[in-house]
Amino acid sequence: MNCLQAGARMRSHGEPANFPRAMTWRTLTPGTPDSAEWSHSGIAVDPADSVYWADPAGGAILVQSAKSGTVVRITVPLLEVHGITYEDRDGLEVLWLADPGFKMRPPHYEPEARDGTAGCLDLATREFRPLTQPDLPAYAEQPWRPTAIALSADLVVVADGYGAGLVHFYDRSGHRRTLDGTDTGTGFQCPHDLAILGSGPEQQLVVADRGNHRLVSYRLDGAYLRSFTHPCLCSPAGLAVWGDTLVVTDLDGALLAVDLASDRLEEIVPFPPRPKQSGWPNLDHEGAIVRPKLTAGTLNSPHGVAVGADGSIYVSEWVIGGREIRLAPSAG
């Protein structure tokens, strides 16, 4: 039984404790649905509920103010802003950005490619500071194509999801260690996103190992803890933390809540009832790739995810023009 067949039955497998039972759906506007560019963006939210995502055309971050709803464009020296992580450290606000270095360009959506980059953007000065690519034998054969960044104290963890399939740990002195997943018995296949779960000495790094349909947990010293698989975990793409629960976007069309402590999974937004359209995540219309019709309440290709201070969940979709959604907790 595959994940789509199992999806409607998942609530019988238990529910992560204290997760909101009702959510109000709102598409963030103004977005860029009229753009012919294919959005491949992550998403982040700051404590004031301003939301950050990538311009589908590349080379810029879009910021929507929580108060006014206006959108500001911040130019960045990157091709494809894929992973976005917000950090406020002692009043210094930065965005950690991961650029895999390739982008599908209209009209035929052929790839434009350059070197990948990961680093931080100072939101006050707009200066981007890149991390150094690890000097490892794997990069003699594979490009550096980072997809996500997670943070803990002075530790920066980078997932090279589209390149060598590695996860790298950095500290203030530079590159510290690399994980390849083989300590689990299976090497990583597209470690697409990362999250730091827990607090203090109990913190753990969770890897969305998309190609292996699993979540993999490590201590922050790199020691392997465990792997989580489930019939409804088909293509884990994005990770965010809500208390002790992981919020997971499944690229096949669902938003999931996973409690690793109890091995429980719940659908927040269930998988679509119909099979994928021709040309998914877009639409093959008489031989041309176009944006599909997207409807409220149903996800097409959920990609990035973030959780706001009030428990709202923000989702970006991998599709021409992009779509950014806010799911806010509601009574009942």
Secondary structure, DSSP 4 states (H G I P E B T S, - for coil): --HHHHGGGGGGG---TT--S-EEEEE-SS--TT--SEE---EEE-TT--EEEE-TTSSEEEEE-TTT--EEEEE-S-S---EEEEEEETTEEEEEEEE-SEEEETTTTEEEE---EEEEEETTT--EEEPPPP--GGGGTS-----EEEEETTEEEEEETTTT-EEEEEETTEEEEEE-SGGGTS--S-EEEEEEESSGGG-EEEEEEGGGTEEEEEETTS-EEEEE--TT-S-EEEEEEETTEEEEEETTTEEEEEETTTTEEEEEEPPPSSPPPTTTTSEEETTEEEPPP--TT--SSEEEEEE-TTS-EEEEE-EET--EEEEEE---
